[in-house]
Amino acid sequence: MVIIAGYGEMTHGIMEFLGSPDEPIDVKMAVINRLGRPLMEELDRPKAFYEYLKASSGYRSKRDLMKRGKDYELLCMAYLWGINNPARLPAALEMAETAVSRNLTASYTFNIIYALLKAESQFYEFQWCSVYHIVTDVNNNASLKRDMPEEAVRAIFLEIDTYYEHCIHPDERENRNKRF
């Protein structure tokens, strides 16, 4: 399914996959990530998935989805909404927070996706050191169930680690650069 998502199109098959209780959450997040950052004409992906959930699960409204939605449905919606879309980020954060609170397994994947969305909100506020700490704090939480492959975690931190430089005081940064 991840390979199919690489074509960038939100197909019915992808929506069925994301809406299935039987598919692993880390693979669902990989599929959404693989769909890629939406272009203007692709901003309807969350709407398409929401319409799919309404039809397949009987949700009457977004409020009903928030009230009765399953943790994985909410996390998928949140990630689709929040990915590279600052206007929808507050709603995505609320939905992701609800998803994490409903998840009974202390899932690393649920928490890291929520952290990535929170970090994205800090990115838009130019709080780059916060971007690093929000995601790293989840990564360092030993109480979470590691349900994401280490290869995926490494891919996340290839980007997140670049924000560490913004956590160093400018004087230290200058001294650090002199050592090399």
N, C-alpha and C positions, 0 to 999 in steps of 0.2 A: 504494500500500500504506500510505503514511503517513496518508492520509485515512481508510482503513478502520480503522487502529489507533486513530484518534480516538474510536471508539465504546467503547474500553476493554476489548474482549473479545479474549482470546487464541484466535483461531480456528485451524483446521487450515491455512487458507491463509497465515496469518501465520507459523505454525511452519514451513511449507514454505519460505516466503520467507527466514526467518532461517537455516534449515538448508541453503540452497542455496549452493554454491560460486560461482555465477555472479552473485550480487547484490552490489553495492558495500557495503563495511563501513560507510561513513558513513550510508547509507540504512537499513541494519539498525539502527544505533544510534538514528537518528531515529524509526524505527518503535517501538522499545522505549520511548524517551522519550515518544512520542505516546500510547502505551498509558496513560501517566500513573502517578502514584504509586499503588501498590495499596492498596485498602481491605482490611479484614480478610478479607472473603470472596474476595478476588482474590489472596491470597498463594500460591495454588497455580499461578500462572503459570509459575514456574521448574520446578515439578514436571511440569506438562503438557509443557513444552518438553523436559525431560529424558526423559520417557517417549517423546516423539516421536523424539528422537535414539537412544534405545535400540532402538526398533522400526525406524528407517530406516537406522541405521549399525551396528547390532549390538553396541553397548556393553553389557557385562554388569553394570557397576556404576559408581558415581561415580569410583572409583579407576581403572577401565578408561578412562573418559572422560578423566580427567586424564592418563593415560599415553598414550592413542592419539588423543585428540581433536584436531581441526583448530583452528588458531588462531582462526578466526571463530566456531566453535561454542563454544569456551571463553569468548571475549569476550562473546558473546550471553548465555550462561549466567551469567557473572559479573555483567553489568549487570542482568539480570533478578533475580538473587539480592540484589544489593547495594542496589538502588534503594530508599531509605527503609526499610531493614530492618536495624537495628543488630545483631540476633541473627545474621544470616547474613553480615554484612560480613566477618569474618575469612576465611570460606571463599571469598567472592566475591573478596577481595583476592588470595588464593593462586591462584585460577583465572585472574584477570586478569593476574597476574604471569607465569604459565605461558603465557598467550596472547601476551603481548608478547614473551616470549623465543622463541616459535616463529614469530613473524611476521618474515619475511625481508625485508620491504620498508621497514623503518624508518617505519612508518605513523604519521602524526600522530594519526589517529583512534584507533588502538589505544592509543597513549600518553596521549592526553588523557582517554579513558574510564578508564584505569587511574588516572590522576591524580585524576579526579573521585571515584572510589571511595576513594582514599587520603584525599582532602580531606574526604569525608564522615565517615571514621573520626575525623579530627581535629576535625570539627565536634562530634561527640558527646563529645569530650574537652574542649570549650570552648577549643580552640586555634585561634582564628579567624584570626590572622595566618598560621599555618601553612597554613590552607585557601587563602589568597591565594597564598602562595609556591609551594606544590606545583603548582598548576595553571598559574601564570604561568611557572614554570621550564620546563614542557613547551612552552608557547606560544612562549617565546623560543629554543627549541632549533632552530637553523637547519639542523641535519643531518637533521631529519625530513621525510619526503615529505608535503607538504600535500595530503591527500586528503579534506579536509572543506571544504565551501563556506564562504567568509568570513562569510556571513550566519549560519550555524550557530555559528561561532566567536564572532561578536559577541553572539549570544544567550547563550552560555555566560558571556562576560565581563560582560554586564549584571548578572549575579548575583555572579560572583566578585569583581568590582571593588569591590563594597560591603564586602568584608572588609578592604580596604586600610586603612581607618580604624583597624582594630585593630593595625596595624603601626606606628602613629605613637605616640610617647611622649605620655602624657597632657598634659604641659606644652606640647608642640608643638601638640597638638590644640586646647588652649585658646587659644593665640596665633593659630593658624590661623583659628579661628572669629571672633576679634576683627577680622581683616582684612576680613571680609565684611559 
